[in-house]
Amino acid sequence: HLEVVKWLADDGEVSLTGMARELGGREAIAAALAKLPDGFKVASNEVKAPPYIFQAYKDPVAVTVTLSGNVPDENIHAVVVGSSSRKFFSEKVVDNLKNSVGAPANFVNAVVPALGALSRLSTGTLVVSDRDIKISGDALYDAAAGQIRTGLAKDVPQGWQVKADITVKPAAAPVDPTVCQQLFADLLGKARIRFETGRSDLDRDSTGLLDRLVEIAMRCPAANVEIAGHTDAEGDAAANQALSEKRAQAVVDYLVKAGLPAERFTAVGYGSAQPVASNDTGDGRAQNRRIEFLVR
């Protein structure tokens, strides 16, 4: 079980130092030492574990996010994959993870925000080694690069270290407003902007989608855009109207924070007045709760 080993046995006292060959090896050695023959006892066990590695790679050409390395158990495995599926709305999530012992404390509370940062990159690599997080790649616009660097450092648990090597993707070619409208529609046909339940706070799982919408808006600088908020028909109509307005405004605020001119965007709430599906089913109501980008 040992890659590098120093073994001392003196008058029945066993001392062991070294590096375990693989994750779980340190635990296996400890179990073996607990079964020493009569007359022997463990004086010291200083066997170290190899680094606990988790990796994610976002590939815009293959349109995939590949997860590899280790997670602590099946429950956290499901959390990590499920979180990735929500954050990476258009990429296929390739799950090459394996469940292994030895994860540092607060593993999932560090990995989930790191995946959120990766979702904002055009292409990028995330490597988590023990409590060290390294992320590199191209942000979609200048403000996002700064937000990713500072935000991730604040989001990870205390005791974790972050190194962010973030550059900015070259600006895409400008397009006319008609093409811009089609790009907005195609993107929002793949995923919906999410909000906290019953509130106008943007769900952090939607940050990658919002950054893609910012990138499109930057490609048509002369176009004015209506941000239209819609709800389902559940509950009070006046409350739904107010909620749709607040959610539309939250999206406008995000666009302006990204560096886009506020005068280009108008937030309009329609409540439940313009359904695109039946409000009699859960799926229909989910379709009706939406934000639309309309080039005017």
C-alpha positions as CSV (number, residue, x, y, z in Angstrom):
1,H,0.0,0.0,0.0
2,L,3.0,2.3,0.3
3,E,4.8,4.3,-2.4
4,V,7.6,5.5,-0.1
5,V,8.0,3.7,3.2
6,K,10.2,3.8,6.3
7,W,9.5,0.9,8.7
8,L,11.1,0.6,12.1
9,A,10.5,-2.2,14.6
10,D,12.4,-1.9,17.9
11,D,11.6,-4.1,20.8
12,G,8.1,-4.8,19.4
13,E,7.3,-1.1,18.7
14,V,6.5,-0.4,15.1
15,S,6.9,3.0,13.5
16,L,5.7,3.6,10.0
17,T,6.2,6.7,7.8
18,G,5.6,7.2,4.1
19,M,3.1,8.0,1.3
20,A,0.2,5.7,0.5
21,R,0.2,4.6,-3.1
22,E,-3.5,5.4,-3.6
23,L,-6.5,7.0,-1.9
24,G,-7.7,4.6,0.7
25,G,-4.3,3.2,1.2
26,R,-3.6,5.1,4.4
27,E,-6.9,3.7,5.9
28,A,-6.0,0.2,4.8
29,I,-2.6,0.5,6.5
30,A,-4.2,1.7,9.7
31,A,-6.5,-1.3,9.6
32,A,-3.6,-3.7,9.1
33,L,-1.6,-2.2,11.9
34,A,-4.5,-2.8,14.2
35,K,-4.0,-6.5,13.6
36,L,-0.3,-6.8,14.5
37,P,0.7,-10.1,16.1
38,D,1.0,-10.4,19.9
39,G,4.1,-8.7,21.2
40,F,4.0,-5.8,18.7
41,K,2.4,-2.4,19.1
42,V,2.3,0.8,17.0
43,A,4.6,3.5,18.3
44,S,3.8,5.9,15.4
45,N,1.9,5.9,12.1
46,E,2.8,8.8,10.0
47,V,1.6,7.6,6.6
48,K,0.3,10.4,4.4
49,A,-2.4,10.2,1.7
50,P,-1.8,11.2,-1.9
51,P,-3.5,14.4,-3.0
52,Y,-7.3,14.3,-3.3
53,I,-8.0,15.4,-6.9
54,F,-11.2,16.6,-8.6
55,Q,-11.2,18.0,-12.1
56,A,-13.6,19.5,-14.6
57,Y,-13.0,20.6,-18.2
58,K,-15.4,22.7,-20.3
59,D,-14.9,22.0,-24.0
60,P,-16.9,24.4,-26.3
61,V,-16.0,22.4,-29.4
62,A,-17.3,19.1,-28.1
63,V,-20.0,21.0,-26.1
64,T,-19.1,18.9,-23.0
65,V,-18.2,19.3,-19.4
66,T,-16.1,16.4,-18.3
67,L,-15.9,15.6,-14.6
68,S,-13.0,13.4,-13.4
69,G,-11.2,12.4,-10.2
70,N,-12.7,11.8,-6.8
71,V,-15.8,12.6,-4.7
72,P,-16.4,11.4,-1.2
73,D,-19.6,9.3,-1.6
74,E,-22.6,8.5,-3.7
75,N,-24.7,11.3,-2.2
76,I,-22.1,14.0,-2.9
77,H,-21.5,12.4,-6.3
78,A,-25.2,13.0,-7.1
79,V,-25.0,16.6,-5.8
80,V,-22.0,17.5,-7.9
81,V,-23.4,15.9,-11.1
82,G,-26.8,17.5,-10.6
83,S,-25.3,20.9,-9.9
84,S,-23.2,20.6,-13.1
85,S,-26.3,19.7,-15.1
86,R,-28.1,22.9,-13.9
87,K,-25.1,25.2,-14.3
88,F,-23.9,23.9,-17.7
89,F,-27.2,24.3,-19.5
90,S,-26.2,23.5,-23.0
91,E,-23.2,21.1,-22.5
92,K,-23.4,17.4,-22.0
93,V,-22.0,16.4,-18.6
94,V,-19.6,13.5,-18.9
95,D,-19.3,11.8,-15.5
96,N,-16.0,10.0,-15.0
97,L,-16.0,10.5,-11.2
98,K,-15.2,7.8,-8.7
99,N,-16.2,7.6,-5.0
100,S,-13.1,7.7,-2.8
101,V,-12.2,8.3,0.9
102,G,-9.9,11.0,2.0
103,A,-11.7,14.2,0.8
104,P,-10.9,17.4,2.7
105,A,-13.5,18.9,4.9
106,N,-16.2,21.1,3.2
107,F,-15.4,19.4,-0.2
108,V,-18.8,19.9,-1.7
109,N,-19.0,23.5,-0.4
110,A,-15.8,24.3,-2.3
111,V,-16.5,22.3,-5.5
112,V,-20.0,23.6,-6.2
113,P,-19.0,27.3,-6.4
114,A,-15.9,26.4,-8.3
115,L,-18.1,24.7,-10.9
116,G,-20.3,27.8,-11.0
117,A,-17.2,29.9,-11.9
118,L,-16.3,27.4,-14.6
119,S,-19.8,27.7,-16.1
120,R,-19.1,31.3,-16.8
121,L,-16.1,30.6,-19.0
122,S,-16.1,30.0,-22.7
123,T,-13.5,27.3,-22.3
124,G,-11.9,26.4,-19.0
125,T,-10.2,23.9,-16.7
126,L,-10.8,23.4,-13.0
127,V,-8.4,21.4,-10.8
128,V,-9.1,20.9,-7.1
129,S,-6.2,19.3,-5.2
130,D,-6.8,18.8,-1.5
131,R,-7.8,22.4,-0.5
132,D,-6.2,24.2,-3.5
133,I,-8.5,25.3,-6.3
134,K,-7.0,26.3,-9.7
135,I,-9.2,27.6,-12.4
136,S,-8.2,28.9,-15.8
137,G,-9.9,29.9,-19.1
138,D,-11.6,32.6,-21.0
139,A,-14.4,34.8,-19.6
140,L,-17.0,36.1,-22.1
141,Y,-16.4,39.8,-21.2
142,D,-14.2,42.0,-19.1
143,A,-16.4,42.5,-16.0
144,A,-17.1,38.7,-15.8
145,A,-13.3,38.1,-15.5
146,G,-13.0,40.3,-12.5
147,Q,-16.2,38.9,-10.9
148,I,-15.0,35.3,-11.3
149,R,-11.6,36.1,-9.7
150,T,-13.0,37.9,-6.7
151,G,-16.2,36.0,-6.3
152,L,-14.8,32.5,-6.1
153,A,-12.3,33.6,-3.4
154,K,-15.2,34.8,-1.3
155,D,-17.4,31.8,-2.0
156,V,-15.1,28.9,-1.0
157,P,-14.9,27.8,2.7
158,Q,-12.3,29.2,5.0
159,G,-8.9,27.4,4.7
160,W,-9.2,26.8,1.0
161,Q,-6.9,28.5,-1.5
162,V,-7.9,29.8,-4.9
163,K,-5.7,30.6,-7.9
164,A,-7.7,32.0,-10.9
165,D,-5.9,32.5,-14.2
166,I,-8.8,34.2,-16.2
167,T,-8.4,35.9,-19.5
168,V,-11.1,37.4,-21.8
169,K,-12.4,35.8,-25.0
170,P,-11.9,38.0,-28.0
171,A,-15.1,39.8,-28.9
172,A,-17.3,38.0,-31.5
173,A,-18.2,39.8,-34.7
174,P,-21.1,42.2,-34.6
175,V,-24.5,41.1,-36.0
176,D,-27.6,43.0,-37.1
177,P,-30.6,43.2,-34.7
178,T,-32.5,40.4,-36.6
179,V,-29.7,37.9,-36.0
180,C,-29.4,39.1,-32.4
181,Q,-33.0,38.3,-31.8
182,Q,-32.6,34.8,-33.2
183,L,-29.5,34.3,-31.0
184,F,-31.5,35.3,-27.9
185,A,-34.4,33.1,-28.8
186,D,-32.1,30.1,-29.6
187,L,-30.3,30.4,-26.3
188,L,-33.4,30.9,-24.2
189,G,-35.0,27.9,-26.0
190,K,-32.3,25.7,-24.4
191,A,-32.6,27.0,-20.8
192,R,-34.6,29.3,-18.6
193,I,-33.3,32.1,-16.4
194,R,-33.9,30.8,-12.9
195,F,-34.9,32.7,-9.8
196,E,-35.3,31.9,-6.1
197,T,-38.7,30.4,-5.6
198,G,-41.4,33.1,-5.3
199,R,-38.7,35.9,-5.4
200,S,-36.9,38.1,-7.9
201,D,-33.4,37.1,-6.8
202,L,-31.5,35.4,-9.6
203,D,-30.6,31.8,-9.0
204,R,-26.8,31.4,-9.1
205,D,-27.2,28.4,-11.4
206,S,-28.2,30.8,-14.1
207,T,-25.0,32.9,-14.1
208,G,-23.5,31.0,-17.1
209,L,-26.7,31.5,-19.1
210,L,-26.8,35.2,-18.2
211,D,-23.2,35.7,-19.3
212,R,-24.0,34.2,-22.7
213,L,-27.0,36.6,-23.0
214,V,-24.6,39.5,-22.2
215,E,-22.2,38.3,-24.9
216,I,-25.0,38.3,-27.5
217,A,-26.2,41.8,-26.4
218,M,-22.7,43.1,-26.9
219,R,-22.7,41.9,-30.5
220,C,-25.6,44.2,-31.4
221,P,-24.7,47.5,-29.7
222,A,-27.3,49.5,-31.6
223,A,-30.3,47.3,-30.7
224,N,-32.7,48.2,-27.9
225,V,-34.0,45.2,-26.0
226,E,-37.2,44.6,-24.0
227,I,-36.7,42.2,-21.1
228,A,-40.1,40.6,-20.6
229,G,-41.0,38.8,-17.4
230,H,-43.8,36.2,-17.3
231,T,-45.3,34.1,-14.5
232,D,-47.8,31.2,-14.4
233,A,-51.4,31.8,-13.3
234,E,-51.0,30.4,-9.8
235,G,-51.8,32.8,-6.9
236,D,-52.9,36.4,-6.9
237,A,-52.8,38.2,-10.3
238,A,-51.5,41.5,-8.9
239,A,-48.7,39.7,-7.0
240,N,-47.8,37.8,-10.2
241,Q,-47.7,41.1,-12.1
242,A,-45.4,42.7,-9.6
243,L,-43.2,39.6,-9.5
244,S,-42.8,39.5,-13.3
245,E,-41.8,43.2,-13.2
246,K,-39.2,42.7,-10.5
247,R,-37.7,39.6,-12.2
248,A,-37.4,41.5,-15.5
249,Q,-35.7,44.3,-13.7
250,A,-33.3,41.9,-12.0
251,V,-32.1,40.7,-15.4
252,V,-31.7,44.3,-16.6
253,D,-29.6,45.0,-13.5
254,Y,-27.4,42.1,-14.3
255,L,-26.8,43.3,-17.9
256,V,-26.0,46.8,-16.7
257,K,-23.6,45.5,-14.1
258,A,-21.9,43.6,-16.9
259,G,-21.1,47.0,-18.6
260,L,-24.0,47.4,-21.0
261,P,-25.7,50.8,-21.3
262,A,-28.9,50.9,-19.2
263,E,-30.8,53.0,-21.8
264,R,-30.7,50.0,-24.2
265,F,-32.9,47.8,-21.9
266,T,-36.5,48.1,-20.7
267,A,-37.9,45.8,-18.1
268,V,-41.6,44.9,-18.6
269,G,-43.7,42.6,-16.6
270,Y,-46.7,40.8,-18.1
271,G,-47.7,38.6,-15.1
272,S,-49.7,35.6,-16.3
273,A,-51.3,37.4,-19.3
274,Q,-49.3,35.8,-22.0
275,P,-49.0,32.0,-21.4
276,V,-47.2,29.8,-23.9
277,A,-48.6,26.6,-22.4
278,S,-51.5,25.4,-20.2
279,N,-51.5,26.4,-16.6
280,D,-53.3,23.1,-15.7
281,T,-50.1,21.1,-15.5
282,G,-46.8,21.5,-13.7
283,D,-44.8,21.4,-16.9
284,G,-47.0,24.0,-18.5
285,R,-46.7,26.3,-15.6
286,A,-42.9,25.9,-15.7
287,Q,-42.9,26.9,-19.3
288,N,-45.0,30.0,-18.5
289,R,-42.5,31.2,-15.9
290,R,-40.0,32.7,-18.2
291,I,-37.9,35.7,-19.3
292,E,-37.9,36.8,-22.9
293,F,-35.5,39.1,-24.8
294,L,-37.3,41.1,-27.5
295,V,-35.3,43.3,-29.8
296,R,-37.2,46.4,-30.5
